[in-house]
């Protein structure tokens, strides 16, 4: 999956919305907006790094069997 594609952008936006709402609605602290935004942004950054790591060699023709 290319992290510059529309498909990835949709997944990233959905991830951001879900993480933001889970943290914003379930938090009673006075700084709930800041915490929700930081958690949602960190989740999208983690998703981006994970997708880059998993799919970085998708065009590599060599097959590495770890068995």
C-alpha positions as a printed Julia matrix, in Angstrom:
67×3 Matrix{Float64}:
   0.0     0.0    0.0
   1.4     3.33  -1.04
   1.17    5.91   1.74
   0.48    8.58  -0.89
  -2.61    6.86  -2.27
  -6.22    7.83  -1.72
  -6.93    4.46  -0.12
  -4.33    5.08   2.59
  -5.62    8.63   3.11
  -9.11    7.3    3.76
  -7.77    4.73   6.24
  -5.71    7.41   8.0
  -8.69    9.76   8.3
 -10.91    6.99   9.67
  -8.19    6.04  12.17
  -7.84    9.67  13.26
 -11.59   10.09  13.74
 -11.99    6.87  15.72
  -9.02    7.59  18.02
 -10.07   11.2   18.51
 -13.66   10.34  19.41
 -12.65    7.49  21.72
 -10.36    9.8   23.67
 -12.52   12.93  23.57
 -15.82   11.38  24.57
 -14.4     9.1   27.25
 -12.26   11.7   29.02
 -13.41   13.92  31.87
 -10.17   15.88  32.35
 -10.11   19.59  31.53
  -7.47   19.07  28.81
  -9.39   16.4   26.94
  -9.17   18.16  23.55
  -5.36   18.34  23.63
  -5.03   14.73  24.77
  -7.46   13.49  22.13
  -5.65   15.38  19.35
  -2.22   14.17  20.45
  -3.38   10.56  20.68
  -5.1    10.67  17.29
  -2.08   12.24  15.58
   0.24    9.72  17.22
  -2.0     6.9   16.02
  -1.9     8.11  12.43
   1.89    8.55  12.61
   2.21    5.02  13.97
  -0.02    3.72  11.19
   2.12    5.5    8.6
   5.36    4.09  10.0
   3.87    0.62  10.21
   2.59    0.7    6.64
   5.91    2.01   5.38
   7.77   -0.72   7.24
   5.53   -3.55   6.03
   5.22   -2.43   2.4
   8.64   -0.88   1.84
   9.89   -3.82  -0.29
   6.66   -4.55  -2.14
   8.36   -4.08  -5.53
  11.3    -6.3   -4.61
  11.2    -9.49  -6.68
  13.36  -11.54  -4.35
  11.5   -13.78  -1.94
  12.99  -14.26   1.49
  11.7   -17.4    3.2
  12.39  -17.35   6.91
  11.53  -21.01   7.55
